[in-house]
Amino acid sequence: MSNGPQIHMQYFGKYPPEMTNNVQYYGFRAEYRFLTNFGIMSGVQQGEECTFVYNSSERISGLFHSPNFPGFYLENVVCNYYFYAGRDERVVVHFTYFDVEGIGACDHQTASDYVEFSNFMSTDRKYSKYCGKLQDFEMRSDGHFFRVTLHSNDRFVAIGFRALYTFEPIPTNNSNADLRGNASMQSYVSHAPSQQDFYNIIALILVAISFIKYNIYK
């Protein structure tokens, strides 16, 4: 895939090999396509930029990947992936493949490409930059918005990444209800009659029965 609207290919031919049963063709055959979506088939592209939006109202799960995956991603590109969950949902991103050119802190000093995560449109200090070849890992948003951004420079490139995204319900917090239930139980226990109170009540009942019998047989 080209980094811009043009690509130049040059073929250097030599004398063909001697035709045998094992060699029947010489040269190459290729298919070409003109793309405007950077080879990214999921999400909704915003204009002509490498920016794609994923809404939970349209689809609750799916795949997304770096440009031209599983080929090499482009040089000097910034690709944004914006995820918008529902009011009571959050975003879960699970990377099944990750190979982004870079080392160490994945910063400009190491001339690294990197992937950035954020709960905001701006930089999120909660997350460090990710680069290199990593095993499967997962990211979760704090709220109903999450951003994944690929930054590449003009040095080297790699295959990039592939990930699954899911909009999942946020677990409800029952701690307040539990506290209210415990408080009600404690209130009931504190106001419940004691054993001595039961004895006094029984004694009063027996006295009342004796008084009634006395009046009947009198």
N, C-alpha and C positions, 0 to 999 in steps of 0.2 A: 504494500500500500504506500502511495506517495505521501509526502508531508504537505503537499499543496496541490494546486490544480494541474500540475504537469509532472510527467515522469519520462525519463529518457532511458531507452534500452538499446544496447548495441550487441550485435551477434558477431562473434569471430569464428569463421568457419575454416576447416582444414579439409584436406582430401578425405573423402569418405572411406571407411574401412572396406575391406573386401567383402562383398555380399555373400553371406552364408545362410544356413538355415537358422542360426541363432541371431543374426543381425539382419533385420528386414527394413528398418527405418533409420534415417539419419537426420538430425536436426531437432526441432522441438515443436510442440503445439501448446497453445495456451488460450485461456478464456479471460476476457477482460470485462470489468464493470465500472461504471462511473457512480460513485457513492457520495452522498451528502450527509450520511449518518455515522461516519467514522467506523462503519462495520458493527455498530451497536444496534441490535434489533429490538430491544425491550425499552420500556418507558416512553415518555413523550418528549421529543427533542424540542428545545427552546430556540427558535430561529435557526441560524446556521452554525451556532457555536456547539462545542462539545459539552452540552449541558442537557441532562435528562431528568425528568420528573416522574416520580412513582407515587401514586395516590392509593390509599387504602380503599377509597370509595370505588375504585376501578378494578383493583385486583389485590387480594390479601397476601399473595406470595408469588415468587417468580425468581428468575435468574437475571443477573447483570454481569458485565465483564468489561475489561479494558478495551480500548480501540483495537480492532483487527485481530482479536483473540480467536484462535490460538496462535496466530502469527505474532510477530513483534509489534509492540505499540509504537506510536509515532514519536519523533523527536520534537522538542519544544512545544509541548502540548499541555494544556490544563483542562482536565475533564471533570466536571462536577456532576454528582448524582445526588438529587434531593429527594428525600423520603418524607411523605406527609401521612402520619397515622391519624386515626380518629381521636375523638376527645378522650376516650378511656382506653387508648391503645398505646403501645410503644413499638419501636422498630428493632428487629433482631436481624443482624447480618452475619452469615456464616460463610467464611472463606474456605472453599474446597481446593483452590490452587492459588498460590501467591509466589511470584518471582519478579521482583522489581529491582532494577539495577541500582545498587547502592551498598554502602558499608557503614558501620559505626553508628553515629548519631543521625545519619541520613540527612545531613545538612549541606549547605553550599560549600563548606570547607572540604568536604570529601567528594564534591561533585556528584552527589547522589540524586537519583530520582527517588520519589517517595509518595506514599499515600497518606493523606491526612484525614482525621475523623473529627467531627464537631457536632455538638448539640445546638449550634448557632450558625448563622451565616458567616460570622467572624471566627477567628481562631479560638479554639477551646483549650485552655491550659491543662485540662484534665488528661488529654491524650498526647502522647509523644508521636513522632513521625515513624512510619513503618517502611522498611525497605529490606532488600535481600531476599533469600529464598526461605520461606517459613512453612511450617506444618499447618494443618487446619487450625483455625481459631475463630472466635466469635466475638462480636461487638453488640452491645445493647444501648439504646438511647435512654436518656433520663426522662424524656418527655415524648411528645407526639411529633417531633421533628428531628431528623438526623441527616448529616451531610457527609459524603465520601468524596474526596478529591484526589485525583492523580496528577502529580507534577512531574514532567520530564524535561531534561535539558538537551543540549546538542552533542553530548559525549557518546554514551553507549545506551543501548536499549535492551530490553528483555521481553519475555512473553507477556508478562503482566499478571492479571488476576482474573479469577472467576468466583462468583459468590452467589449464595442464595439469600433472598430477603424475605422476611415474614413480618406482618403486622399482627402482634399478639395482644390479647386483653391484659391490662394491668391488674394484677391480683388485688382484690379488695382488702382493706386493713380492718380486721375485726377486733383489734385490740380495745377500741373504745367501747364496743358493745360488750366485750368480755369484762371490762372494768365496771361497767354499769351493772352487769349481772352479778358480779362479785359483791358490789356495794349493796345491792338489794338483798342478797343472801345474808350478808353480815348484819344488815339492819333487821332482818327477820329474826336471826338468831339472837341478837341483842335484846329484842323485845319479846321473845318467846317466854312463856311461863316457866319458872324454875320447878324443880322437883318438890320443894317445900310448898310452893303455891298449889300444886296438885293435891298434896296431902290436906291442906287447909280446906280446899274445895270439897274433897270427899267427906271430911269431917262435918262440914256444914250441911251437906246432903243427908248424911246419916241422922243428924240432929233434927232436920226438917221431917224426915220419915218417921222418926220416933214421936214427934209432936203430933203428926197427923194420926198415927195409930192411937195415941192416947185420947185424942178427941173423939175418935170413932167408937172406941169401947167404953168410953166414960158413961 
